[in-house]
Amino acid sequence: MSEAQTNKENGRSMDPLATWREMRDSYLDTWSKAMIGVVNTDAYAKSTGAMLNGMLNVAAPMRDMMHDAMV
């Protein structure tokens, strides 16, 4: 913002999106704290590991087929 847009009464810049930015920052902070609480649990680690194992088991035949075709 330019110096011409400074509010002379309180010396703060007149930012029309300041309220929106504050709401966005608050929203992101709330979600961040919630996700940190969920992701830092043993149950989440176990479920993610099980999902990854399942995906790797499904992909194994295709991976082996591609390996055999390339060699």
Phi and psi in degrees as a GROMACS rama.xvg file:
@    title "Ramachandran Plot"
@    xaxis  label "Phi"
@    yaxis  label "Psi"
@TYPE xy
-85.726  165.499  SER-2
-65.1648  -26.6253  GLU-3
-67.6484  -21.7415  ALA-4
-94.3954  13.9229  GLN-5
-81.9045  134.148  THR-6
-72.6411  123.271  ASN-7
-73.4957  -23.2383  LYS-8
-73.4467  -44.7822  GLU-9
-120.144  -0.0426637  ASN-10
75.3166  6.32133  GLY-11
-93.6569  149.971  ARG-12
-73.4153  149.357  SER-13
-91.9958  94.23  MET-14
-105.668  110.88  ASP-15
-67.3404  -17.7807  PRO-16
-102.945  9.41839  LEU-17
-60.8233  -43.2247  ALA-18
-63.4629  -42.7  THR-19
-62.2179  -42.6976  TRP-20
-63.3322  -40.3297  ARG-21
-63.4507  -42.6251  GLU-22
-63.9628  -42.7806  MET-23
-62.0045  -46.5526  ARG-24
-62.6371  -40.5769  ASP-25
-65.1243  -43.2044  SER-26
-60.5333  -48.2575  TYR-27
-66.4167  -36.91  LEU-28
-65.1809  -41.7043  ASP-29
-62.782  -47.9374  THR-30
-64.4642  -38.1475  TRP-31
-61.1739  -47.1009  SER-32
-63.4991  -40.4669  LYS-33
-64.941  -44.589  ALA-34
-68.8115  -35.9598  MET-35
-61.7215  -40.6175  ILE-36
-64.3442  -35.9232  GLY-37
-77.8774  -45.4344  VAL-38
-71.727  -26.9872  VAL-39
-88.5162  36.9291  ASN-40
-118.038  155.436  THR-41
-67.432  -36.3139  ASP-42
-62.3669  -40.398  ALA-43
-65.334  -42.878  TYR-44
-62.1588  -42.0784  ALA-45
-65.9968  -43.6243  LYS-46
-67.8138  -37.6887  SER-47
-66.9532  -40.0024  THR-48
-63.2511  -41.2805  GLY-49
-65.0812  -40.4416  ALA-50
-64.3346  -42.4135  MET-51
-64.8562  -42.9636  LEU-52
-60.8879  -42.6174  ASN-53
-61.6741  -43.5558  GLY-54
-64.6328  -42.1017  MET-55
-66.8627  -36.0521  LEU-56
-66.2293  -37.655  ASN-57
-70.5479  -36.383  VAL-58
-81.1116  -15.8411  ALA-59
-58.3778  -46.9957  ALA-60
-60.6073  -40.5646  PRO-61
-67.2077  -40.5347  MET-62
-62.1944  -44.5175  ARG-63
-64.5656  -40.4913  ASP-64
-63.3281  -42.5935  MET-65
-65.7072  -39.3934  MET-66
-62.65  -45.2326  HIS-67
-64.8263  -36.2075  ASP-68
-70.8473  -30.7569  ALA-69
-84.178  -21.9218  MET-70
